[in-house]
């Protein structure tokens, strides 16, 4: 792997932003719940949590990119529903898990 392979996650395209804005509150909640259900008290790569969640048929929403799911993970970390290590703008190089009892 060279330095060119290590790039931060991109931004949503204008078309993707439109799709994201069309998500209902229930769909966003479903995505968040699926992201949380794909984590536990062990560290997991953000990319793995995102991929697992995206391929879960119960929450797959056509056209919503992995970047959005990664953004939702950052929000869940900000709300202290998940803890992270690494730079979350690099989903392949960061990890998340549920907070331990002493971290709440």
Secondary structure, DSSP 8 states (H G I E B T S, - for coil): --GGG--------HHHHHHHHT--HHHHHHHHHHHHHT--SS-EEHHHHHHHHHT-TTT--TT--HHHHHHHHHHHHHTTSSEEES-TT-GGG-EEE---GGG-
